[in-house]
Amino acid sequence: MGLIGDFAKGFVIMTVVFWIFLIIEFIIMKQIAVALLFLITLIIPLSMIAYEYLKNRKSDRKTQGESLAKDVVCT
């Protein structure tokens, strides 16, 4: 991953952590409606990130399985 990708990943992680702290703070301040609104809007980007992660993880497994099969056939 290049420099821009690393910055993007860091930005996403920092944003999620910031939003989690805000949700906790709103719950402590008894602003449950605002905390739920933040939580619901946080679910959308987290689901997209999880989908991309799982998609890339499955493709990595396929390539590892193919290379393992080639190693077994060659030996």
C-alpha positions as CSV (number, residue, x, y, z in Angstrom):
1,M,0.0,0.0,0.0
2,G,1.4,3.4,-0.9
3,L,1.7,6.5,1.1
4,I,-1.7,7.8,0.2
5,G,-3.3,4.5,1.2
6,D,-1.5,4.6,4.5
7,F,-2.8,8.1,5.2
8,A,-6.3,7.1,4.2
9,K,-6.2,4.1,6.5
10,G,-4.9,6.2,9.4
11,F,-7.6,8.8,8.7
12,V,-10.4,6.2,8.8
13,I,-9.1,4.6,12.0
14,M,-8.8,8.0,13.7
15,T,-12.3,9.0,12.6
16,V,-13.8,5.8,14.0
17,V,-12.0,6.2,17.3
18,F,-13.1,9.8,17.5
19,W,-16.7,8.8,16.8
20,I,-16.6,6.1,19.4
21,F,-15.4,8.6,22.0
22,L,-18.2,10.9,21.0
23,I,-20.8,8.2,21.4
24,I,-19.5,7.4,24.9
25,E,-19.5,11.1,25.8
26,F,-23.1,11.6,24.6
27,I,-24.2,8.6,26.6
28,I,-22.6,10.0,29.7
29,M,-24.2,13.3,29.0
30,K,-27.6,11.5,28.8
31,Q,-28.0,12.5,25.1
32,I,-29.0,9.0,24.1
33,A,-30.8,10.1,20.9
34,V,-27.7,11.8,19.5
35,A,-25.5,8.8,20.5
36,L,-27.8,6.5,18.6
37,L,-27.8,8.8,15.6
38,F,-24.0,8.8,15.6
39,L,-23.9,5.0,16.0
40,I,-26.3,4.4,13.1
41,T,-24.3,6.7,10.9
42,L,-21.1,5.0,11.9
43,I,-22.5,1.6,10.9
44,I,-22.6,2.5,7.2
45,P,-18.9,3.2,6.7
46,L,-17.9,0.3,9.0
47,S,-20.0,-2.1,6.9
48,M,-18.3,-0.9,3.7
49,I,-14.8,-1.3,5.3
50,A,-15.7,-4.8,6.6
51,Y,-17.0,-5.8,3.1
52,E,-13.8,-4.6,1.4
53,Y,-11.6,-6.3,4.0
54,L,-13.5,-9.6,3.7
55,K,-13.4,-9.4,-0.1
56,N,-9.7,-8.9,-0.1
57,R,-9.1,-11.6,2.4
58,K,-11.0,-14.2,0.3
59,S,-9.0,-13.3,-2.8
60,D,-5.8,-13.6,-0.7
61,R,-6.8,-17.1,0.4
62,K,-7.5,-18.1,-3.2
63,T,-4.1,-17.0,-4.4
64,Q,-2.4,-18.8,-1.4
65,G,-4.4,-21.9,-2.1
66,E,-3.4,-21.9,-5.8
67,S,0.3,-21.4,-4.9
68,L,0.1,-24.2,-2.4
69,A,-1.5,-26.5,-5.0
70,K,1.3,-25.6,-7.4
71,D,3.9,-26.4,-4.8
72,V,2.4,-29.7,-4.0
73,V,2.1,-30.7,-7.7
74,C,5.7,-29.6,-8.4
75,T,7.2,-31.7,-5.6
